Structure formats: C-alpha cells, structure tokens
Amino acid sequence: MVTCLTEVFIWSMKNNFNIPDDFIGCHIYHDKNDSGSTQPYHEERQKFAESRDILWTPRNKRPEKLRDTLKEVEKVVNIVQSIFSSLFQIILSNGCVMTFTMTGHSGDVDRSLVDKTFVGKLSGDTLSDAYLTDQFMVAVFPDKPKLDFVYFVKRPPLGEAIKRIEKLSVWEPKKLYTVEKALVSGGEMTAKACVYDIIHGKIKRTAVTNIPLKSHVCCQRWSPSEDKLLLGCADGTLVMYDEQKKTTLIVRSSMIPSVIGWHPTGTIFFVGCVKGDFQIFDMALTPLRVQVLTEEPNPQRLLKISKFFKVPPPLKEIHWCPFDPQSADWGGDYTDAMVIVYDRGPLAVLMLPLGIISRERFSCLELVKEYIRQKQVEEAVTLLSSMNWDLDGQSCYVCLSTIVNHLLRMPLNADREENLEDSLGTFYAPKRPLSESTILDFRDPISRLARRFFHHLLRYARFDKAFLLAVDIGAKDLFMDLHYMALDKGETALAEVARRKAEQIESDLSDSLDGFDDDIPPLGGLGYQQNGEMYSRTNSSKQQERIPLSRQHPWQQNLPPSSSVSHNSSSSGYESQHRSRQSHRSRSAEDDQDSGLHLRLSELDLESDLIQDYTAALQDDNGWNRHGCCKY
C-alpha cells in the first residue's frame, strides 16, 4: 500500500522523551554535556544526524543565543497557556509573543524570539483570546468587556484608509462560510453548511446545506479550494461534503478526531486526536499508511507520536506551511512541513520528504503515480473521481491520462475494463455537468483516449461495449472498424448494425454539408475554388484511385470512385450520393456473399429501426449505464 514516510523534529531540550534507537527519523536537541549514558547508540545517532546537516546541539552564540531561548520558551510554555497559534507564532495568556523560524533544508529551528512587550501593558493581565497579524493584534479579556487593538505600524490618516478600503472592496470576495449545529426531531444531529454574502453592508444568507450526522461535531475544516467540507464527529466518523458535486462521503477513522489539517494542495489531510496520534487520508477518504523513518520498514495506520513522550501533552492545533501549489518556482530546499502545537508542551514539526522529482509537492499526480506503482488502481480512480474538473482541469486530465495509459498497456479483464470506464466517465458522465469551457478545452485529447479504449475493446472481442462507446464518440471510422471485426468473428447482425450506423453518420454529414453549400455560389459542378485556384473533382477522384490497394482501408477498397461527397448545391448531387450509397450497399451484400457467409444479410429481414433497438438493448446493461459515457 501507499506509505507516507515522515520525520519528526521536536524543539525541546528536556530529557522527558523515550525515543527507540531504531527510530532515526525522530529528532530532539541535546546539551553539550549530555553523554547519553542510557542510550547505547548515542554517539552513532549524533554522527548520523550531523552528517545530514541536522542540528544536534543548538548554538548559543550572540545575538540569537538559540539554546538559552529554547530553554526559556519551554519554561514559559509549561506555566502559561497558549491562546493563539499560527505558523511559528504563539501568543500566551499573559501577552507574551513567541516567534520561530525554521531552516529550509530540514525541520530544525533556526531562530527563536520571545517578545514580552505586551506583558502588563494591556487592559488586563490575562487574555482569553487574541489574534495576531503582521500589522496589528486584537486581544480580549475574560473579566472585562473590552477589546484591545494594537497597531504595529503608524496608523494612516482616516480619509486615506477609507479610500484604500473602497478601492480594494471592489475586487474583494464578500463571502462567509460557516458550519452550524442544529437539532432535529428524534434527537438526530444536523450540520448546516451556510454561505453568507455581504451585500450593501448587510449580511445575507444565500445558501444552506443540511448534512445529517449521527453524533455531534468535534472539528471541521474547509479544503484549500473551499469546495469540500470535512467534519470530524465524536463517534470517530469523518464526513466529507462536496459542494460542487453535492455528495457526502462517510468513513470511520481509528480515533476520535480533534484537529484536522488540510495539505495546501488539497490532496491529503491529517486527522489528529487529543492524545497526539495522527491518521492520513486522501481527498477521496482513502486511508494511507504512515511511518517514521526507521531502520526497517513498518508502515502503520496510525502515526503514534505520543509514544515518543514519557508524559504526552494534549494536542491543540496543527498548521501546514503555506505555499502556492500552482507556482513553478522552486529553490531546491522546500519540503512539506506541518507544525504541531501542544498545550503546555513543545513545538514539533512533521516533515514529508518527497524527493526532487516531484519538487517536494504532494500533488494529486504524484499520489496517482504512487497508487499505480503499488498496484492500487481502484484507489487512483477513486481519487480522480473526487477531483474537480472546473477548478483544476489540467491536473484532472494528467491524472486521467496516466491511469488510462497504464491500463491500456495491460491485458483487458473485468476489473481493468471497469476502471477504464470509471476513469473516462469522470469527464463524459460526471455527477454534475461540467462547464462549457472545460468541455471545449479537454474534449479533443480525451476523445483520443476514448478511441484507444475502443480499439482495446475490439482486440478482446468486447463488441457490445465497443458499439456503445462508438455511439458516444460518433465517428464513422469506428463503426466501420467494428463492422469488419464483427464480420471476421461471425457477428453478422452486429456487423450490419455498425455498417448502417456508419452510413447514417455519413448521411447526416452530407446533409449538413449540403445545407452549408446553399449559401455558396455554384461552380458548375466542375470543382471548387481555394486560394484563387480552381480544383477539379475528377482530379481528386483520380488521386484517390492512385492509392495502392494494399495501403487502402478495407472500407475504402469497396467504395466506388463516384461515392465521393459532392459540394454541388443542386439537388442532383444529393440524388447521386443516394444512388451511390445504394450501390455501395448492394456491393457490400455481394462481397458478403462471395466471402462464403452461410447467411445472407438480405435474409435477416432487418428493419429500419434496427440501430435504435440494438442500441437500446445494449444500454439496458446495468454495468454500462453505471459507467457509461455521454456525448458532448
């Protein structure tokens, strides 16, 4: 199974950890005089860490004095509770602000700053909640009806600030997403996913979606693209609501979730419990294996970081390092990192080293490739089905092409056929209609994949599915290929239906061309004009006759020279085409008789509506209707 290899960096210098010797992916800091008498491989672990440029003993040089600062941080955190945390910033209840920076090549702390500027200078000694940005801080207090607003920069004039807000408000999306709890009759729980719009200074609820639940919600988080809502319930279930597809998925986790952290790409998410253990799922709620870097591979369902602590602190929050998933810039030192914040405990960083081939980005394509490498094609198709074509069509097409190309290189069986149908059905038969721009962008390349699937079905004599796929694609050459293949296998009825369907497509095309030529001045039936030059139809037919017989398609060998499509606007052209098609039908019947068929097609008594009846009979198959395609 697909396994996520991780490394854990705990920013602590205390001796309250119990890390086994074979877990070489868990790192803590040590003092200079720490001999490690209780660990037999202490020196070997130190040499191994320093050879990888991983910090073993923090430096204590001025002006940072990182070692003393870390000790001070741990001392303060154990006494004062943290009330706010963002990426590498923590506000304590006494107003102390702690800021950290991380190295680019590993999960080590680079600098640490303890700012006590606001201690004793706010309206109260104890803060109940706070919010910190790079320009201001807001703080509230439990015993006073006050709100402190602190500026970090010089406050601009009031008039200038209003002008700037007015300029930005034109482009600012004014939408609020909320998750509300509601009780219904019978004691059942319901979560309401609401959307509020700010219109002319008033908040108005524009959309409400009721999500039935079996227990109350412990945690919730929207995906980075804000199209999926993930709810963690008290009974250990995870409920995902897809806003674009209007579907709900439910899966049971191995813990009672307390925090949820989406990866910035939206491909995977981490679920953590109060104890400090984690479980990983992809966006289709497929669980992934995980393990810390060790000497021997041992993937597990849960990442039990709590076993590294002698007394594990309760987990409070998790934050992913932000980055732009669509950005092509990469400096070579980026790694996916998640910051773990404990209540009255140290900070920790969980790393996902992915390698330079993927540019350290945990994208859907990388996960699909890993699924295929581990022979989990069904999980790859499920992941593709959960992706959004309208939001990220290019990634969806690349994942679809990867899955289809892999399956077409393998012998066809029932499972692979179903996976191919499901993969192509994500575009041809989505649960919600795709936008017109998405269809126009990817219709041609995906149709080429569908044609390859059609010929793959022909190789394994899957004529029924091939016929329905040809109906969806609507190409004459596919029906002719099916016609000759069915004749070789003795399927005379199917061969006749495929031939008639091809003639019907050709007739519809001729009628559309005749209607288009009504507005074009006649050229006397001698030819057509292009780039100021006159071309003769007789010359073009002669050029077609010059093609060697061995290089012609079988249906081209049976066509007479007079069956070429006429561009004349007169009614005689259409009649000649009709006569040529009748002669072609009689010629095909004669060829069938000469080929030694025991049953003549004229004796089958085929009605004019045979194509519709045959197509309807095939579409009654539940398997195809479930995975079938719809023509755009």
Secondary structure, DSSP 4 states (H G I P E B T S, - for coil): --EEEEEEEE----S-B---TT-TTEE----TT---TT-TTHHHHHHHHHHTT--SS----TTT-HHHHHHHHHHHHHHS-EEEEETTEEEETTS-EEEEEE-SSSS-EEEEEEE-TTTTTSS-SS-SEEEE-SSEEEEE-SSSS-EEEEESSPPPPHHHHHHHHHHHHTTS--EEEEEEEEE-TTS-EEEEEEEEEEETTEEEEEEEEEEEESS-EEEEEE-TTSSEEEEEETTSEEEEEETTTTEEEEEE-SS---EEEE-TTSSEEEEE-TTSEEEEEETT--EEEEEE--SS---BSSEEGGGGBSSPPPEEEEEEPP--TT-----S---EEEEEEETTS-EEEEEE---TTTTT---HHHHHHHHHHTT-HHHHHHHHHTS-TTT-HHHHHHHHHHHHHHHHTS---HHHHHHHHHHHHHHHS-SSPPPHHHHHHHHHHHHHHHHHHHHHHHHTT-HHHHHHHHHHHT-HHHHHHHHHHHHHHT-HHHHHHHHHHHHHHHHHHHHHHHHHHTTSPP-TTSEEEETTEEEEHHHHHHHHHTS-GGGS-HHHHSS-GGGSPP---SHHHHHHHHHHHHHHHHHHHHHHHHTT-SS-GGGG---TTHHHHHHHHHHT-HHHHHH-----
